[in-house]
């Protein structure tokens, strides 16, 4: 299938990572070369329609060419009900934005984000406000590192 990315960005654009929760979506984007990940303000979920419109605006504004969605597998590696919801969202993103959407195993990402934030002088309240953003950064950075090492092995 040939994808038309002309509306949403070029094939050499940035990657957008999503850490999807029931109330918020943590967001991160790559630099134009796909080497580093930077956090964006967390999206407060209101409705599916509003969430998708906010994502469409981000995709246009930042020239996003691929999306990486944190895939919340159980510790056993099995997909539970939350993973199924993320799969459905990923499929909706593919249909709506005509971009490659990658599911990325996010097990322990939020726990790692919380551990990193505990080591700072940040207040508990502020940590709660940025944990989803940091989780998205960790998801994207792991994806980018994996992609980079796969290219070096080839």
N, C-alpha and C positions, 0 to 999 in steps of 0.2 A: 504494500500500500504506500503510495506517495503521499507525503503530508505537506500541506500548504501552510507554512509558518509565516507567510508574508505579513499577516495582520498582527501576529503576536511576537515577532522577532525573527532574527536570522538564525540559521543553523549553527552559527558560531557564537550564539548569545550566552547569557548567564544561565545558571541552574538555580531553581527555587526549591527549597526544602520546606516540608510541612511536618510539624509535630502535632497531629490531630488529637484533640481532646473533646469532651462533650461540651465544654463551655468556652474553650479558647483554641486557637491554632497558633502554635509557635512558628515563626517564619525566619528563614535565613536565605541569603543569596550568595552565589559565588562571585569572585572577581571575573572580569571578562576572559581571562585565560583559564579559568577553571582550576585554580590552584588553592585559593583560600576561601573560607566561608565567613560571612559577616551577618550578624543578627539584625533583624528588622523588628519594628514594634509588633507585639503580639496582637493578633486579630481576635476581638471579642465576638463570639458567635451570636448571631441574632436569629437568622433564618437561613435556610439553604440558599434561597435566591440572593439575599444580601451577601452571604459568604462568597458565593461564586462571583458576584459582581465585584467585590473587593479584590478577589484573586485576579479577575480579568484586568482590573486597573493596574495591579502590581505587574502582571505579565507584560502589559503594554509599556508601562513606564520604564521598566528595567530591561526590556528586550530579552525576556526569558525564552529559552529554546528547549529546555527539558525541566521536568518536575520530579523531585524525589520525595516520596511520602514514607514517613516512618511506619513500619509494619509491626504492630504490637503482638508478636508471637508469645505464646506461653513459654515458660522456662524449659518445658519439654520439647519445644520446637513446633508444637501443634498450633493451628489457628483456632482461636476461640471466637466468641461473638463480636468482640471489639475488632479483631482482625478482619472479620467478614464485613463489618461496616466500613473499614478502611479500604478493602478491596472494591466495594461498591462505589465509594467516593473516587478512587483512582480511575475506575472505568468511566465515571461521569466526567472527570477532568479530561480524559483522553477524547471523549466524544465532543465535549464542549470546546476545547482549546486546540484540538488537532496537534498535540505535542506528545512526545514520548513521556510516559509516566512510569517511574521505577519504584517498586516497593523495596524498602531497605529495612532489614531486621533491626529493630530499635531496642531489643531487650536490654534492660539496665541503663538506657540512655538517660532517662529522667533521674534515676538514682545517682548516676555519675554527675549530672548537672547539679543536683542538690549537694553532693559531696564537695564539688568545686566551689559552690557558692558558700557553703558553711565555712570554708577556709578563708573567706574574705571578711572584712569588717562590716559587711552589708547587714542591715537590719533584717529581721525575719520577714517583716512585711514587704520590704523591697525585694528580697530573695524570691518570694512568692510571685512577684510581678515579672521577674525576668527568667524564671526557671524554664518556661516553655520556649522562650527565645534561645536560651543556651542549649536546650535539648535539640532544637532544630539545627543549630550550628554544629553540634556534635554529630548528628545524623549526616549532614551534608559533608562535613570534613572527612568522616569515615568513607562515605561514598566516593569522594574525590580521590582519596588516598588509594582506595581499592582500584579505581579506574586507572590511576597513574601507574601503579605497580603492575597491573595487567598489561598495560601498553609496553612497559619496559621488559617484561618477560617475553613479549611477542617478537 
